[in-house]
Amino acid sequence: MHEVMVKNIPLGNSRPLVLIAGPCVIESQTLCLDTAKRIKDITVKLGIPYIFKSSFDKANRTSVDSYRGPGIKKGLEVLNKVKQQIKVPVLSDVHCAKDMQEAAKVLDIIQIPAFLSRQTDIIVSAAKTGKVVNIKKGQFLAPWDILPIIKKIESVGNKKIIITERGVSFGYNNLVTDFRALQIMRDFGYPVIYDATHSIQIPGGKGTCSGGERKFVDGLSRSAVAFGCDGLFLEVHPDPDKAPCDGANMINLKDLERLLKQIKKIEAAL
């Protein structure tokens, strides 16, 4: 397996499990800095490498009236503050090829959103930045469908690739996780992350916004680590029920340490 470095954090090759976590979308600089610091304090105590995530623009909201974030200029300013003050790598999704070079000035990982995971121009533009590229596997893709996407990134000489499983469509407004996908995609030679919070999302489940069943996040996270993955992706918020988007599938920050302690025990057992 290729070992992918994100700053000083190695992913893959039986390296320690990595946590990618933060609020769904940038709500304010204060929220991002406070959340990143509290998560970092937990991960340092538990010995878990940590990467902060939050989106500057969620262009795939259910409703035209849904909150999308502050946009690329203000959003990158916030992410840069997190990067410099909290001293952690940062990840965000980028929805337009024209934004790649600007985003690459700040981001350590460029994430390809699940709904855009087959869009060649976006994928190649991200790859050409030379940054680590995280492919969120589309809900409409089988795990083996990820290989041609990997080839698109490799075609420009970039082998800094991460793959993220986030569930697959399973009937109306529902997703299900097939854990076989983790092994199938790891066999392509790159680290695989499991996104537990989006895997319990109910897309469009509330009509004008998505729902979620966060009570299943812990069990799915434990199962993914036991089955074999290189990291966990968790959307975390200090008060998810008041979040402007994805609140139903984010976990409460106060519950994070308990979950990560369980994860560490499973990792140690393996």
C-alpha positions as CSV (number, residue, x, y, z in Angstrom):
1,M,0.0,0.0,0.0
2,H,1.2,3.5,-0.8
3,E,1.9,5.5,2.4
4,V,0.4,9.0,2.0
5,M,1.8,11.8,4.1
6,V,-0.4,14.7,5.2
7,K,2.2,17.1,6.6
8,N,3.8,14.9,9.3
9,I,0.9,12.4,9.5
10,P,1.3,9.1,7.7
11,L,-1.7,7.2,6.4
12,G,-1.7,3.6,5.4
13,N,0.8,0.7,5.8
14,S,-0.5,-0.2,9.2
15,R,0.2,3.3,10.6
16,P,-1.9,4.5,13.5
17,L,-5.5,5.2,12.8
18,V,-6.0,8.9,11.8
19,L,-9.0,11.1,12.8
20,I,-10.4,13.6,10.3
21,A,-13.0,15.6,12.2
22,G,-14.7,19.0,12.5
23,P,-18.0,20.8,11.8
24,C,-19.8,20.1,8.6
25,V,-19.5,23.7,7.4
26,I,-17.7,26.8,8.6
27,E,-20.2,28.7,10.7
28,S,-17.7,31.1,12.3
29,Q,-14.0,31.5,12.9
30,T,-14.6,31.2,16.7
31,L,-16.5,27.9,16.3
32,C,-13.8,26.4,14.1
33,L,-10.9,27.4,16.3
34,D,-12.6,26.3,19.5
35,T,-13.8,23.0,18.0
36,A,-10.4,22.2,16.5
37,K,-8.6,23.0,19.7
38,R,-10.9,20.8,21.8
39,I,-10.6,17.9,19.4
40,K,-6.8,18.3,19.2
41,D,-6.6,18.2,23.0
42,I,-8.5,14.9,23.0
43,T,-6.5,13.4,20.3
44,V,-3.2,14.4,21.8
45,K,-4.2,12.8,25.1
46,L,-5.2,9.6,23.3
47,G,-2.3,9.5,20.8
48,I,-4.4,9.8,17.7
49,P,-3.1,11.8,14.7
50,Y,-5.7,14.6,13.8
51,I,-6.7,16.5,10.7
52,F,-9.3,19.2,10.9
53,K,-12.2,19.3,8.4
54,S,-14.9,21.9,7.6
55,S,-16.4,23.1,4.3
56,F,-16.2,26.7,3.1
57,D,-19.0,26.0,0.6
58,K,-21.5,23.1,0.6
59,A,-22.7,23.5,-3.0
60,N,-24.8,20.3,-2.9
61,R,-27.4,21.3,-0.3
62,T,-30.9,19.9,-0.7
63,S,-32.6,23.3,-0.8
64,V,-31.6,26.6,-2.5
65,D,-32.3,28.2,0.9
66,S,-29.9,26.0,2.8
67,Y,-26.8,27.4,4.5
68,R,-23.8,26.8,2.3
69,G,-21.0,28.4,4.2
70,P,-19.0,31.7,4.0
71,G,-17.5,31.0,0.5
72,I,-14.0,30.4,-0.6
73,K,-12.3,33.7,0.4
74,K,-13.6,33.9,3.9
75,G,-13.6,30.2,4.4
76,L,-10.0,29.7,3.4
77,E,-9.1,32.6,5.8
78,V,-10.7,30.7,8.6
79,L,-9.1,27.4,7.7
80,N,-5.7,29.1,7.5
81,K,-6.3,30.4,11.0
82,V,-7.0,26.9,12.3
83,K,-3.9,25.6,10.5
84,Q,-1.6,28.3,11.9
85,Q,-3.0,28.6,15.5
86,I,-4.0,25.0,16.3
87,K,-1.2,23.5,14.3
88,V,-3.1,20.8,12.5
89,P,-3.5,20.0,8.8
90,V,-6.8,21.1,7.2
91,L,-9.2,19.5,4.7
92,S,-12.1,20.9,2.8
93,D,-14.2,19.9,-0.2
94,V,-13.9,21.9,-3.5
95,H,-16.7,21.9,-6.0
96,C,-15.3,23.8,-8.9
97,A,-12.2,23.2,-11.0
98,K,-11.6,26.9,-11.2
99,D,-11.2,27.1,-7.4
100,M,-8.5,24.4,-7.1
101,Q,-5.4,26.5,-7.3
102,E,-6.7,29.1,-4.7
103,A,-7.8,26.3,-2.4
104,A,-4.5,24.5,-2.7
105,K,-2.7,27.6,-1.1
106,V,-4.3,26.7,2.2
107,L,-5.6,23.1,2.2
108,D,-3.5,20.1,3.0
109,I,-6.1,17.8,1.6
110,I,-8.5,18.6,-1.3
111,Q,-11.6,16.6,-1.0
112,I,-13.7,15.6,-4.0
113,P,-17.3,15.6,-2.9
114,A,-19.2,12.3,-3.3
115,F,-21.7,13.7,-5.9
116,L,-18.7,14.9,-8.0
117,S,-16.5,11.8,-7.7
118,R,-16.8,10.9,-11.4
119,Q,-16.3,14.5,-12.7
120,T,-13.0,14.2,-14.6
121,D,-12.2,17.9,-14.9
122,I,-12.6,18.5,-11.1
123,I,-10.5,15.4,-10.2
124,V,-7.7,16.1,-12.6
125,S,-7.6,19.8,-11.5
126,A,-7.3,18.7,-7.9
127,A,-4.6,16.2,-8.8
128,K,-2.5,18.8,-10.7
129,T,-2.2,20.9,-7.5
130,G,0.1,18.2,-6.1
131,K,-1.9,18.1,-2.9
132,V,-3.3,15.0,-1.2
133,V,-6.7,14.2,-2.9
134,N,-9.4,12.6,-0.9
135,I,-12.0,10.9,-3.0
136,K,-15.4,10.6,-1.3
137,K,-16.9,7.6,-3.0
138,G,-20.2,8.5,-4.5
139,Q,-23.3,6.9,-2.9
140,F,-24.1,5.6,-6.4
141,L,-20.8,3.8,-6.9
142,A,-19.7,0.2,-6.2
143,P,-16.3,0.0,-4.5
144,W,-14.6,-1.3,-7.7
145,D,-15.8,1.8,-9.5
146,I,-13.3,3.8,-7.5
147,L,-10.3,2.4,-9.5
148,P,-10.9,4.4,-12.7
149,I,-11.1,7.5,-10.5
150,I,-7.7,6.6,-8.9
151,K,-6.3,6.3,-12.5
152,K,-7.5,9.8,-13.3
153,I,-5.4,11.2,-10.4
154,E,-2.4,9.0,-11.2
155,S,-2.6,10.1,-14.8
156,V,-0.9,13.5,-13.9
157,G,1.7,11.8,-11.6
158,N,-0.1,12.4,-8.3
159,K,-0.1,9.3,-6.0
160,K,-1.2,11.2,-2.9
161,I,-4.6,9.6,-2.8
162,I,-7.0,8.8,0.0
163,I,-10.4,7.1,-0.5
164,T,-13.4,7.6,1.8
165,E,-16.3,5.3,2.1
166,R,-19.5,7.0,3.1
167,G,-22.3,4.5,2.5
168,V,-24.2,3.5,-0.6
169,S,-27.8,4.3,-1.7
170,F,-30.2,1.8,-0.3
171,G,-33.8,2.6,-1.3
172,Y,-35.5,6.0,-0.9
173,N,-33.7,8.5,1.4
174,N,-31.5,5.9,2.9
175,L,-27.9,4.7,2.9
176,V,-26.2,1.5,4.0
177,T,-22.6,0.5,4.6
178,D,-21.1,-2.6,3.0
179,F,-17.9,-3.1,4.9
180,R,-16.5,-5.3,2.2
181,A,-15.9,-2.0,0.3
182,L,-13.2,-1.1,2.8
183,Q,-11.1,-4.2,1.9
184,I,-11.9,-4.0,-1.8
185,M,-10.8,-0.4,-2.1
186,R,-7.7,-0.9,0.2
187,D,-6.6,-3.6,-2.3
188,F,-6.2,-0.8,-4.9
189,G,-3.2,0.3,-2.8
190,Y,-4.2,3.5,-1.1
191,P,-5.4,4.3,2.4
192,V,-9.2,4.1,3.0
193,I,-11.1,6.3,5.5
194,Y,-14.5,5.5,6.9
195,D,-17.0,8.4,7.1
196,A,-19.3,7.2,9.9
197,T,-21.4,10.4,10.1
198,H,-22.4,10.7,6.5
199,S,-23.0,6.9,6.3
200,I,-26.0,7.4,8.7
201,Q,-27.3,10.4,6.8
202,I,-30.8,10.3,5.4
203,P,-30.4,12.4,2.2
204,G,-33.4,14.7,1.7
205,G,-35.1,12.9,4.5
206,K,-36.7,16.1,5.9
207,G,-38.0,17.4,2.6
208,T,-35.9,20.5,2.3
209,C,-32.9,19.1,4.2
210,S,-31.2,15.8,5.0
211,G,-31.9,13.9,8.2
212,G,-29.7,11.4,10.0
213,E,-29.5,8.8,12.8
214,R,-26.5,9.7,14.8
215,K,-27.3,7.0,17.4
216,F,-25.6,4.5,14.9
217,V,-22.4,6.4,14.5
218,D,-20.6,4.7,17.4
219,G,-21.5,1.2,16.3
220,L,-20.5,1.8,12.7
221,S,-17.2,3.5,13.7
222,R,-16.3,0.5,15.9
223,S,-17.2,-1.9,13.1
224,A,-15.2,-0.1,10.5
225,V,-12.1,0.0,12.7
226,A,-12.5,-3.7,13.5
227,F,-13.0,-4.6,9.8
228,G,-10.0,-2.6,8.8
229,C,-9.6,1.1,7.8
230,D,-6.8,3.6,7.9
231,G,-8.8,6.4,9.5
232,L,-12.2,7.7,10.7
233,F,-14.0,10.7,9.3
234,L,-16.4,12.2,11.8
235,E,-18.4,15.4,11.6
236,V,-18.3,16.9,15.1
237,H,-20.1,19.9,16.6
238,P,-20.5,21.4,20.1
239,D,-24.3,21.6,19.6
240,P,-25.3,19.6,16.5
241,D,-29.0,20.2,17.0
242,K,-28.4,23.9,16.4
243,A,-26.1,23.5,13.5
244,P,-27.3,25.1,10.2
245,C,-26.8,21.9,8.2
246,D,-26.1,18.2,8.7
247,G,-26.9,18.5,12.4
248,A,-28.8,15.2,12.5
249,N,-25.8,13.2,11.5
250,M,-23.1,15.1,13.4
251,I,-22.0,13.8,16.8
252,N,-21.8,16.0,19.8
253,L,-18.2,17.1,20.7
254,K,-18.8,16.0,24.3
255,D,-19.3,12.4,23.1
256,L,-16.1,12.2,21.0
257,E,-13.6,11.2,23.7
258,R,-15.7,8.3,24.8
259,L,-15.9,7.0,21.3
260,L,-12.3,7.4,20.5
261,K,-11.3,5.5,23.7
262,Q,-13.3,2.6,22.4
263,I,-11.7,2.9,19.0
264,K,-8.2,2.9,20.5
265,K,-9.0,-0.4,22.3
266,I,-10.2,-2.0,19.1
267,E,-7.1,-0.8,17.3
268,A,-4.8,-2.1,20.1
269,A,-6.6,-5.5,19.9
270,L,-5.9,-5.7,16.2
